[in-house]
Structure formats: structure tokens, C-alpha cells
């Protein structure tokens, strides 16, 4: 009887491990290329949006004036979003010293709880929890699907967008975001005498 139990245990363990490997492979395959990024024309505008912190503080992009902004619309139930968000977390850590912020705005119906649970289970520690209750941004911008990432320069102008998931932590992606957001003008100027 114990051999049957241990064989069953071994089969279950193997199945669970295989499912985990297959899930990671599927997530990796769901990350697309930066080639899908669309550069926006100079002077492009988007409707003003607002999003919220878990304690219901209302924010807009104006709160981040002077910073480069990578705004990502996502949800915990979206497979490509789940695969992409850890790469955004790594990008946020890599670009923080350059005055570039990553703002992942969740459209989850359950508020902050599912987002916090996702962050905890995926080791997300460089990103804020931001919420779009009711999907108001998705409706205002007529977003056909998520994830959607929009890159804003330091003056608040949209410079590029990407519909779909990609690996934002690659050297190519980091260089692209740095280029699109423009130079950090908040740094002390160097004066040569």
C-alpha cells in the first residue's frame, strides 16, 4: 500500500512540476517583441486620466511632471500582463536613479487586494499599487485590450505605446525608454570654469 501511495505521490509531484515548467514557458512565449511599439507623433495627446492608490488618493499624470513615465494598464487575470509585470518591476529598479517611474495601473475589480497578493507571490517590490476602478482609463482611451504600455516624456507628452506584453528589462528596452523619456533635467547642472 505504501508503494502505491509513494508512486501516486511521485506522479502528482511530477505533474505539478511539469505544469509549472509549462506555465513558465507559456508566460515567456507570451512576451512579444519591442517591434510592435508605435511611436506617437509630436504633439500627440491623450484624454486626461486619473487613477488611485490603495488608500483612495486620486493621482493624475501631472503628479509626475518632470519625470519620465512608463504607464502600464494591466490586470491580475490577464496572462500576458502576469508575464510582463515582473519585467516592469526590474525596469523600475533599473531606471529609478534616472528619474523614470513605472506606473502599473490595475483594472482588477477587487481593488488593491488581488494586486497586493500578486505582488507578494511574484516578488514585486519596485512598483506602486495603482488602481483604475471600473476601467475608466480603458474606456476613456478606447483600449482594445491589455496590457497597454504608454511612455510619456518628462513634459507629460505621450511618445510611444505598445499593445501587448514584452520584456521591459532587456538592455534594448531600457535604452529605448531612456531615449523616449528624454534627459533628466532635475539633476544639478555641471558648471565648468
Secondary structure, 3 states (H helix, E strand, C coil): CHHHHHHHHHHHHHHHHHHHHHHHHHHHHHCECHHHCEECCCCCCCCCCCEEECCCCEECHHHHCCCEEEEEEECCCCHHHHHHHHHHHHHHHHHHHHCEEEEEEECCCCCHHHHHHHHHHHCCCCCCCEECHHHHHHHHCCCCCCCEEEEECCCCCEEEEEECCECCCCHHHHHHHHHHHCCCCCCCCCCCC
